[in-house]
Amino acid sequence: MPQRRHLGAAALLTLTLPLALAACGGGSGGSGGSGDEPFEAQADALQIYSSQHRNVTEAWAQAFTEETGIKTQVREGQDASMGHMIVEEGEASPADVFLTENSPAMTIVERAGLLEPVDEETLAQVGEGMAPSSGQWTAMAARSTVLIYNTDEIGEDELPASIMDLADPEWAGRWGAAPGGADFQAIVAGMLSDQGEQETQAWLDALAENADVYQNNIATMQAVNAGEVPVGIMYHYYWYRDQAEDKEGSANTALHYFGNQDPGAFVSLSAGGVLASSDKPDEAQQFLAYITSPEGQEVLVDSGSMEYAVGTGVESDPALPPLAELDAPPVDPFTLNSDDVLTMMTDAGIL
């Protein structure tokens, strides 16, 4: 069955990015910039380049300003394309701090040699495995891969035992995903690190041939909820957010966690790093220390993002299954390579 595309899949490529900016200072903040306006860095503000969700980044930036009096300015973009932009800007980049949704975007900058080591005291604030072996950046939040399924269309005992099983002919035309997004590409990067190139390419080829393609995780969730496909691959927090509100996009669904160190149990880390070229290195390190501190992690939990807190001693939202019990595959986030994934997805005809 040929791949079916939904909701403008031709626009899925993430090689260009709209940019917007928000400023926080003196305890107040606001959004500005349509994404088409030129970016002008404020010389007196800590420059935060962020592809993390706006509400989380702005909550952190505002709380940090209120705590320290340090003015911040946020420039928003998309994961990989913002990482590549920082590399292109090089030592001339205005960025002091880079925040990502998924760690492969950070490794783009790390491999270019543009990051300053994170202070040891900051790394000590996050849980074990929440920073790469290089110490060049730190996790600030986490999200789990899940299989969402329509409880009216399929029983729990009929679900695939592994995410890799979705490549089998029996699942042709019966699952959906959003491969154009950085979230899904991070999942594939984890698969590539865990399973190797041959298995991952075969899985991507099966996706191209047999899966329904949607624009993003929310569209995937809504499609499963509507019964367009019985199952879909996404991150956990979209479902929990919808469940906490009106359940309009998830009422007919449940989540399945693969566990067993399966590639489908991949946990993606949202990353924070300090640019080596920063002219405010102390303030940049202070910002990372704040967002990984108990106070900063509580800001994350209270934001309603439903992402996992990674700070030691900080509990995530009680609706979430404990992060320590997800039994994710043992993947060093430093090994994740979004550029390789994009090449493989392009070769498969997905992008």
C-alpha positions as CSV (number, residue, x, y, z in Angstrom):
1,M,0.0,0.0,0.0
2,P,1.5,3.4,-0.9
3,Q,2.2,5.9,1.8
4,R,-0.8,8.1,2.5
5,R,-0.2,11.7,3.5
6,H,-2.4,14.0,5.5
7,L,-2.6,17.7,6.4
8,G,0.0,19.1,4.0
9,A,2.8,16.7,4.3
10,A,4.7,18.5,1.6
11,A,5.3,21.2,4.2
12,L,6.9,18.8,6.7
13,L,10.5,19.5,5.9
14,T,12.3,21.2,8.8
15,L,15.2,22.7,6.9
16,T,13.9,26.2,7.3
17,L,12.5,27.8,10.4
18,P,10.3,30.7,11.3
19,L,11.8,32.8,14.1
20,A,10.1,34.8,16.8
21,L,11.4,36.4,20.0
22,A,10.2,37.1,23.5
23,A,11.8,39.3,26.0
24,C,11.8,39.0,29.8
25,G,13.2,41.6,32.1
26,G,12.6,43.0,35.6
27,G,10.0,40.3,36.2
28,S,7.9,41.0,33.2
29,G,7.9,39.4,29.8
30,G,6.0,39.3,26.5
31,S,6.1,37.9,23.0
32,G,7.1,39.7,20.0
33,G,8.1,39.0,16.4
34,S,5.9,37.5,13.7
35,G,8.7,35.1,12.6
36,D,9.2,37.2,9.4
37,E,10.8,40.2,11.2
38,P,14.6,40.5,11.4
39,F,16.1,39.4,14.7
40,E,17.8,42.1,16.7
41,A,19.6,40.9,19.8
42,Q,19.4,43.2,22.8
43,A,23.0,43.8,24.0
44,D,22.0,43.9,27.7
45,A,20.0,40.6,27.6
46,L,21.0,37.0,27.9
47,Q,20.3,35.5,24.5
48,I,18.4,32.3,24.7
49,Y,18.0,30.4,21.4
50,S,15.2,28.0,22.0
51,S,13.3,25.3,20.1
52,Q,11.7,24.1,23.3
53,H,8.0,24.8,23.7
54,R,7.3,28.5,24.0
55,N,5.3,28.3,27.3
56,V,8.0,26.4,29.0
57,T,10.9,28.6,27.8
58,E,9.1,31.8,28.6
59,A,8.1,30.5,32.1
60,W,11.8,29.6,32.7
61,A,13.1,32.9,31.4
62,Q,10.6,35.0,33.4
63,A,11.2,33.1,36.6
64,F,15.0,33.4,36.1
65,T,14.7,37.1,35.6
66,E,12.6,37.5,38.7
67,E,15.1,35.4,40.7
68,T,18.3,37.0,39.5
69,G,17.4,40.3,37.9
70,I,19.2,39.2,34.7
71,K,17.3,40.3,31.6
72,T,16.7,37.6,29.0
73,Q,15.6,37.6,25.3
74,V,14.3,34.4,23.7
75,R,14.6,33.6,20.0
76,E,12.4,30.8,18.9
77,G,12.9,28.2,16.1
78,Q,12.8,24.5,15.2
79,D,15.2,21.9,16.5
80,A,17.6,20.9,13.8
81,S,17.3,24.0,11.7
82,M,18.1,26.2,14.7
83,G,21.1,24.0,15.5
84,H,22.4,24.4,12.0
85,M,21.8,28.2,12.1
86,I,24.0,28.4,15.2
87,V,26.7,26.4,13.4
88,E,26.4,28.8,10.5
89,E,26.7,31.8,12.8
90,G,29.7,30.2,14.4
91,E,31.6,32.4,16.9
92,A,29.6,35.4,15.7
93,S,26.4,33.9,17.0
94,P,24.5,36.2,19.4
95,A,23.3,33.1,21.3
96,D,24.4,32.6,24.9
97,V,22.2,29.6,25.6
98,F,20.7,27.0,23.3
99,L,17.6,25.0,24.4
100,T,16.2,22.1,22.3
101,E,13.2,19.9,22.3
102,N,15.3,16.9,21.4
103,S,19.0,16.2,22.0
104,P,20.0,15.5,18.3
105,A,19.8,19.3,17.6
106,M,22.2,19.9,20.4
107,T,24.7,17.4,19.1
108,I,24.8,19.3,15.8
109,V,26.2,22.2,17.7
110,E,28.4,20.1,20.0
111,R,30.1,18.3,17.1
112,A,30.9,21.7,15.6
113,G,32.9,22.5,18.8
114,L,30.7,25.4,19.8
115,L,29.7,24.5,23.3
116,E,31.3,25.3,26.7
117,P,31.3,22.4,29.2
118,V,28.4,22.7,31.7
119,D,29.4,23.4,35.3
120,E,29.8,20.2,37.3
121,E,27.4,21.6,40.0
122,T,24.7,21.9,37.3
123,L,25.3,18.3,35.9
124,A,24.9,17.0,39.5
125,Q,21.4,18.5,39.7
126,V,20.0,16.1,37.1
127,G,19.4,12.4,37.4
128,E,21.8,9.7,36.2
129,G,21.9,9.4,32.4
130,M,20.5,12.8,31.9
131,A,23.6,14.3,30.4
132,P,25.9,13.0,27.7
133,S,29.2,11.4,28.5
134,S,30.9,14.5,27.1
135,G,29.4,16.9,29.7
136,Q,28.9,19.5,27.0
137,W,25.2,19.9,27.8
138,T,22.5,18.8,30.2
139,A,19.0,17.5,30.0
140,M,16.3,19.9,31.3
141,A,13.2,17.8,30.5
142,A,12.4,14.4,29.0
143,R,9.6,12.8,26.9
144,S,8.8,9.2,26.2
145,T,7.9,7.5,23.0
146,V,4.5,5.8,23.1
147,L,2.1,3.9,20.9
148,I,-1.3,5.5,21.0
149,Y,-4.2,3.2,20.0
150,N,-7.9,3.4,19.5
151,T,-9.6,1.2,22.1
152,D,-12.6,0.6,19.9
153,E,-10.5,-0.5,16.9
154,I,-7.9,-2.8,18.5
155,G,-7.4,-4.6,21.8
156,E,-4.4,-4.3,24.0
157,D,-3.6,-8.0,23.4
158,E,-3.4,-7.2,19.6
159,L,-0.8,-4.5,19.9
160,P,2.8,-5.0,18.5
161,A,5.3,-6.3,21.0
162,S,8.0,-3.9,19.6
163,I,8.0,-0.8,17.5
164,M,10.0,-2.7,15.0
165,D,7.0,-5.0,14.4
166,L,5.3,-2.1,12.6
167,A,7.4,-2.9,9.6
168,D,5.7,-6.3,9.3
169,P,3.2,-6.7,6.4
170,E,0.3,-7.2,8.8
171,W,0.6,-3.6,9.9
172,A,0.4,-2.1,6.4
173,G,-2.1,0.8,6.3
174,R,-2.8,0.3,10.1
175,W,-0.5,2.9,11.7
176,G,0.4,6.5,11.5
177,A,3.2,8.9,12.4
178,A,4.6,12.4,11.8
179,P,8.0,11.7,10.3
180,G,8.6,15.3,9.2
181,G,8.8,16.5,12.8
182,A,11.9,16.7,15.0
183,D,10.2,14.6,17.6
184,F,9.8,11.6,15.3
185,Q,13.3,12.1,13.9
186,A,14.7,11.9,17.4
187,I,12.9,8.6,17.9
188,V,14.5,7.3,14.7
189,A,17.9,8.6,15.9
190,G,17.4,6.5,19.0
191,M,16.5,3.5,16.9
192,L,19.5,4.0,14.7
193,S,21.8,4.1,17.7
194,D,20.2,1.0,19.2
195,Q,19.4,-1.1,16.2
196,G,21.9,0.0,13.6
197,E,21.6,1.3,10.1
198,Q,20.3,-1.8,8.3
199,E,17.4,-2.5,10.7
200,T,16.5,1.2,10.9
201,Q,16.5,1.7,7.1
202,A,14.3,-1.3,6.6
203,W,11.9,0.1,9.2
204,L,11.8,3.5,7.4
205,D,11.3,1.8,4.1
206,A,8.2,0.1,5.6
207,L,7.0,3.4,7.0
208,A,7.3,5.0,3.5
209,E,5.3,2.1,2.0
210,N,2.7,1.3,4.6
211,A,2.1,4.1,7.1
212,D,-0.2,7.1,7.1
213,V,1.8,10.3,7.4
214,Y,0.5,13.2,9.5
215,Q,1.7,16.7,10.0
216,N,2.6,16.4,13.7
217,N,2.0,14.5,16.9
218,I,-1.4,16.1,17.6
219,A,-2.6,15.2,14.1
220,T,-1.5,11.7,14.6
221,M,-3.3,11.5,17.9
222,Q,-6.5,12.9,16.4
223,A,-6.3,10.5,13.5
224,V,-6.1,7.5,15.9
225,N,-8.9,8.9,18.0
226,A,-11.1,9.3,14.8
227,G,-10.3,5.7,13.8
228,E,-8.4,6.6,10.6
229,V,-5.7,4.2,11.8
230,P,-5.8,1.9,14.9
231,V,-2.4,2.9,16.2
232,G,0.2,5.7,15.9
233,I,3.7,6.6,17.2
234,M,4.1,9.9,19.1
235,Y,5.4,11.3,22.4
236,H,3.5,10.9,25.6
237,Y,2.8,14.4,26.7
238,Y,0.4,15.4,23.9
239,W,-2.0,12.7,25.1
240,Y,-1.7,13.7,28.7
241,R,-2.3,17.4,27.9
242,D,-5.5,16.5,26.0
243,Q,-6.7,14.2,28.7
244,A,-6.2,17.0,31.3
245,E,-8.4,19.3,29.2
246,D,-11.5,18.3,27.2
247,K,-10.2,15.0,25.7
248,E,-11.5,16.1,22.3
249,G,-8.5,14.6,20.5
250,S,-8.0,11.5,22.7
251,A,-11.3,10.3,24.2
252,N,-11.3,7.0,22.2
253,T,-7.6,6.2,22.8
254,A,-5.1,4.8,25.3
255,L,-1.3,4.7,25.5
256,H,0.9,1.7,25.3
257,Y,4.4,1.8,26.7
258,F,6.7,-0.7,25.0
259,G,9.2,-1.0,27.9
260,N,11.7,-3.9,27.8
261,Q,14.4,-1.5,26.5
262,D,12.7,-1.6,23.1
263,P,13.5,1.1,20.6
264,G,9.8,2.1,21.0
265,A,10.5,2.9,24.7
266,F,13.1,5.6,23.6
267,V,13.2,8.6,26.0
268,S,14.2,11.8,24.4
269,L,16.0,14.5,26.4
270,S,15.4,18.2,25.9
271,A,18.8,19.7,26.1
272,G,20.4,22.9,27.4
273,G,23.9,24.1,26.5
274,V,26.1,27.2,26.8
275,L,27.7,28.6,23.7
276,A,31.5,28.9,23.9
277,S,31.3,32.2,22.1
278,S,29.0,33.7,24.7
279,D,30.0,37.1,26.0
280,K,27.9,36.4,29.1
281,P,29.2,32.9,30.1
282,D,28.6,33.3,33.8
283,E,25.0,34.3,33.3
284,A,24.5,31.6,30.8
285,Q,25.8,28.9,33.2
286,Q,23.6,30.5,35.9
287,F,20.6,30.1,33.6
288,L,21.3,26.4,33.1
289,A,21.8,25.9,36.8
290,Y,18.5,27.6,37.5
291,I,16.4,25.5,35.1
292,T,17.8,22.3,36.3
293,S,17.5,23.3,40.0
294,P,14.5,22.1,42.1
295,E,12.9,25.5,41.7
296,G,13.4,25.5,37.9
297,Q,12.1,22.0,37.5
298,E,9.0,22.9,39.5
299,V,8.5,25.7,36.9
300,L,8.5,23.0,34.2
301,V,6.0,20.8,36.1
302,D,3.7,23.7,36.9
303,S,3.8,24.9,33.2
304,G,1.3,22.1,32.3
305,S,3.7,20.8,29.6
306,M,3.4,17.3,31.0
307,E,7.0,16.6,30.1
308,Y,9.1,14.8,32.6
309,A,11.2,16.6,35.2
310,V,14.8,15.4,35.2
311,G,16.1,17.3,38.3
312,T,17.0,15.1,41.3
313,G,14.3,15.0,43.9
314,V,11.6,16.7,41.7
315,E,8.5,14.8,41.0
316,S,6.9,15.0,37.5
317,D,3.1,15.4,37.2
318,P,1.4,12.6,39.1
319,A,-0.6,11.5,36.1
320,L,2.6,10.3,34.4
321,P,4.0,6.8,34.9
322,P,7.4,7.2,36.7
323,L,10.3,8.0,34.3
324,A,12.4,5.4,36.1
325,E,10.0,2.7,35.3
326,L,9.8,3.2,31.5
327,D,12.7,0.8,30.8
328,A,14.1,2.8,27.9
329,P,16.9,1.5,25.7
330,P,20.4,2.4,26.9
331,V,21.3,5.0,24.3
332,D,23.9,7.6,25.0
333,P,22.3,10.9,23.7
334,F,25.6,12.0,22.4
335,T,25.4,9.3,19.7
336,L,22.1,10.6,18.2
337,N,22.6,12.0,14.8
338,S,19.7,13.9,13.2
339,D,21.6,14.5,9.9
340,D,22.0,10.8,9.3
341,V,18.3,10.3,10.0
342,L,17.3,13.0,7.5
343,T,19.5,11.3,4.9
344,M,18.0,7.9,5.6
345,M,14.4,9.3,5.6
346,T,15.1,11.1,2.3
347,D,16.5,7.9,0.8
348,A,13.3,6.1,1.9
349,G,11.1,8.7,0.1
350,I,9.6,9.9,3.3
351,L,10.9,13.5,3.1
